[in-house]
Amino acid sequence: MPYDPGDPKYERVRQVVQQHSREHLIRTLRTDDLPLLREQAALALGAFTGREVDDALCEALTDPDPRTRHAAAETLLNTCRERGLRRLSQVAEHIDWSVLIRRLVSQTDADPADLRPEEWLWPRSLSLVGGPALTALCSELARPHPETRRIVQTALTYIGEPAIELVEQTLNGSISEARYAAAQVLGSMGSPRAILALRKCIEGVDPYAALSTELTGLVAAMALSGSGPAAYPTLGDLLSSGNMKVRDLTASALCISPHPGGEETLKALGAVALPALCEKLSRGSEKVREGAARGLGILGLREALPILRARLPRLGVGGERDRNVLAAIREAIRRIESATQETSGRPRAVRDLPIDPAGRPRSAGEGCSHRESEE
């Protein structure tokens, strides 16, 4: 049962907590025979510092009552007392880490617009404890509540390298929600090891894999596209892969990825992304086609104009039918034409393009005139 300050049964607890005497709290934690009172004394000691306080909390980590042990561990984690954390790592087997992690997460503000891990002390504390503490934190990625997963993802991203091996294991695990969350954590980390793990995940998707496995690859590609400049070479390699499934997942991720750096990513990839986006413009869901048109507009390459124009209906026949996709195509054409007018030189002819009007890459020599082939 949680502590209920309105219950007269806990009058002694209220008296001790309100009294806020450090010496009284330490004595209560060490000697009182009421477990609930020891638990609340351990939590209240978080407002005090000093070696004697740390000693009392360290002793409470092996208290016979599990709630008292968890309260002492919670106080040490929330105040990041290194001496106490060293002791906590030594007696980790006395702690139910799943319960403790959930207590820490439940106390954290879940507002997605205001997650400030630098103001949380418990993620840094968990990284110092390591071992079962980080394992329990990663296991929370499988929780069904989006708010819980978001807090855990933010904490793991903040912890970084000490947690990366466990996050990789979660990415290769059996629980779909946990795999998706792990991919997002690795994308937010953006370290070379995290980028390599995402690449292996994408390249490991079998063409005939189950939908959940394919979705994991797509989420990994989306996470990779949001990892910043360090991921650009890897994205280029994946877009040029000989594996059609790898190219497809990476191109789809570029079309639908919601991260704020998407425009910079596309501009950095440049012509490397052109064939994949043109291919997605003619096949894929409405959202993917709309994203492909928008991406082509961001690239601003003249070579995309014939492909974009070919998707416009002629006299109400053929072409794209979805209104949102059509609006994105027209905006992309306007954007490219506007950029073209500001540069010198004429657009290249269709036969000179590295892709045909259907969005497929041309083979060597394809598309040239008869006279040119004879020469």
N, C-alpha and C positions, 0 to 999 in steps of 0.2 A: 504493500500500500504506500502511495506517495504521502509525503508530509502535508497535512491539511491544517493551515494556521487557524481555521475557524472551528476546529474540533476541540472542545474543552479537555478532552483526553490528553492533549499534548501541551497542557499548561506548563509543565516543566521544560519542555523543549523551547517554548516561546520565551520563558524567563532566561534561559541560558543564552539564546541567540540575541535577545534584546540587551542583555547585560554587556555583551561584547568585551568581556575582560579576557585578555589573552591567556593569562595564567589560569583563569577558571575554565576556559575552553580546553586548554591543554590537559588539565587535570581530569576534566569530564571525558575527553577522548581516551585517556589512558586507563581510567578506573571505574567509570560509571557502568552499572550492570544493565542499563536499558540500551539495547542496540540502536533504537531510533535516536536516542539522545547522542550517542557516540557519532552516528551518521551526520547529524546536523552540526555537531561541534566540528567535525572534519571539514564540512563545507564552509562554515563560518570562519575557520582559520585561514581561508584564502585571502582575507582582508589584512592579514598580519604577515610580517617577515621576521627573520631571525633564525639562528641555528636551532634554538629550542623548538620552534614551530616546525621546522623541517624534520627534526628528529621525531617529533610526535607523529607527523604524517607518515614518515617512513615506517615507524612501528605499526601504524594502523593498517599498512598494506598486507599484513598477515593476521589481521583481526579475525576471530572465529566467525563473525557475522559478515556475509558477502556484501550487504549494503554499505557497511562501514568501510570495507576494503575499497569498494567502487567509489565511495564519496572521497576517500583520501586520494585515490588515483585521479579522480576528476579534478580535484583541487590542484594537484601537482601539474596536471596537463594544462589546465587553464591559466596557470601562473608561470609555467615553463621554468621551474626550479631545477636546475641541472643536477644538483646533488640528489634531489629526490627522484629525478628521472632515471639516474643511474641505478638507484635502488629498485625502482619500478621495473627496469629491464631485467634485474636479477631475480625478481619474484614474479615474473610475468605469468607463470603457471597458476598463480592464485587468483588471477583476474579473468572474468568472463568478458573478453574483449568485444564481442558482438554487442552485449548489453551496454558496455561503456561507450562504444562508438555511437550508438543510437542516442544515448543521453547527450553526448556532445553535439551531435547533429541537430537534435531537437531544440537545443538552446541557441542555435545559430539563425540569424536573420536569413530567410529564404527569398527575399526580394531579388529577382534576377537582375534588376537594374542597379542594385547597390550591394553586390557581393564584393567584399573587401578582404581577401584572405590575408593581406599584410597586417590587418588589425586583429586577426585571430591568432592566439598563441598556441592553440591545441594542434594544428597541423605541424608546426615546427617541433612541438614536443613529441608527437608521434614519430617524426623522422628520426629524432634522437633515440627513442626507445627501440624502433625498428621491429624486426621479427614478427611476432604474432600481432602486434598492433597494426602494422601496415597490411598484413594479410586480412585482418578483419575489416579494415577500411576498404580494401579492394572488393571484398565480398559484398559490401553495401551497394556496389554498382548494379547488382541484380535486384535491388529493391523496386517494387512496383510504383512507388511514389515519385513523380518527376522532380518535386522539390528536393527530396532526399538525394536523388542521384545528382542533381545539379550542384548541391553543396559538396558532396563527396568528390565529384569531378573537379570542382574548383580547388578543393583541398589537395588532391593528388597532383594537379598541375603545379600548385605552389610548392609542394614537396619536391617534385622533379625527379632527378636521377636516383635517389634512394628507393623510389617506388617503381621505377620503370620496368624492372624485371617482372614484378608481380602484375603490372598492368599488361605487359605482353602476354603473360600466361592467361589473363582474363580474356584478352582479344582472341586467343585460340581455344577458349573454353566452349562449353555446350549450351550456355544460356544466352539467347539472342540479345535481350535487352542489355545484358552486361557487356557483350561484345561490341554493340554499337557505342555504349558509353565509353568503353576502353579506347576505341578508335578515336573518339573525340578528345579524350585526354591526351593521347599521343600527338594528335594534331596540334593541340594547344601547347604542348611542351616544345615541339619543333626542333628538338636536338637531333644530331645525326643518327643516333641509335633509334629514336622514335620514328624518324623518317624511313629508316631501313625496315623497321617492323611493319609500318604501313605498306611499304612497297611489297614486301613478302606476302602480306595478306591479300593485296590486290592481284598479284601474279599467281597466287595459289588458288584462285577461284576457278573451279572446273567449268567448262562450257555447259555441262549437264548437271551442275550442282543444284541443290535444293534452293528454294526462293530465299530462305533465311540466310544461307551462306552467300548468295549473290548480293543480298541487301547489305551484309557485312562488308563485302568488297566495295559496294557503292558508298557506304558511309565512310569507309577508310579513305577512298579517293576524295570525297568531299573534305574530310579532315586534312588530307595532304594538301589539297588546293588552298587551304587556309593557313598553312604553316609558314608562309612568308618566303623571302628570297632563297633561303637554304633549300627549299623543296623544288625550285624551278627546274634544275637539271633533271631531277627524278621524274617530274611531270612530263618533261620533254621526251625522256626515254620511254615512258609508258604510252604516250600518244603515238610514238613511232614503233611500238612493239609489233612483232610479227603475230602475236596472239590477238585475234579479233575481239575476244571477250575483254581482254585487258584494255584495248583501245576504247571499246564501247563504254566500259565502266568509267574510265578516266574522262572521256568526252562528256558523258552524262553528268558527271560530277561538276565539270566546269560550267555546264548549262544551268544547273539548278542549285549550285552551292550558294548559301545565303550569307557567307562571311563578308565583312565590309571591305576586305582587300581583294575581292574578285576582279575588279577592273584592273588593278595593278598587276595581278597574276596574268591575266590575258594579254595585257600589253607587253609584259616581259616575255611571254612565250611567242608572241608575234606570229609569223608565218607557220611555225610548227603546229599551232592549233588550228590553222585554217582548214585543212582537209577534214579533220574530225568534226568541226562545227558545221561545215557544209553538209557532211553526211547526216548529222543529227537533224538538220533543218528539214530533210525530206523523210525522215522516219524517226519514230519515237512518240512519246506522249505529248499532249498539248503543252504541258509545262516545259518539257525538254525542248520542243521546237521553238517555243517562245524564247527560252533562254539562249538557244543557238543563234537566233536572229539578233537578239540583243548583244550577244558576244561578238558577232560579226561586225556589228556597228561599232563596238568598242575597239576592235582591231583596226578598223578604218582602212582596210586594204582594198584597192580597186579590183583585185582579182575576184572578190566576193560579189561584185555587182551583178554579173550575169546569172549567178546561182540564185541570188535574192530575187531578181526580176522574173526568173523562170517560175518562181513560186506564186507570183501574182496571177489571179484569175484573168482570163481574156474573154471579154464579152460575157462575163458571168459563168464561164465554163472552165473546168480544170483548176489547177493550182490549189492554194491553201484555202480552207473553208472556215477555220476557227478565227473569230474576230480579234481575239487578243494576239494571236500569232501574226495575223495580217497587219495589225497595228505595229507590232514590233518589227516586222519586215520593212514596212514603209518608213519607219523611223530610222532603221539601219541604213536604208538606201539614201535617205535625206542626209544622214550624218556623214556617210562616205562621200557623197557627191559634194557636200559642203567642204569637206577636207580636201577633195581632189581639186576643186576650183582654186584653193589657196596655194597649191603646189604647181610647179611647172611640169611640162611634158604631158603627152596624151596617155590615156589609159591603154593598157596592152590589149591586143585583140584576143578574142575568145580562144583562137587556135594556139596562142602563146601561153595559156594558163596551165599551171600544174594540176588543175582539176577540171573535169568536164562540167557542163551545166547541171548534171544530176548530182554533183557533189562528190564524184568518185575520182581518186587520183589517176592521172593519165600515166600510161606506160611510156617508156622511152621512145621518142619519135612519133608518138600518137598525136594527132591533131594538126600536123603540119600540112601544108598544101601539097598537091601532086608535084608541082614544079620543084618545091623545096626538097621533096623526097628523092626526086630524080638527081638533083644536084648533090 
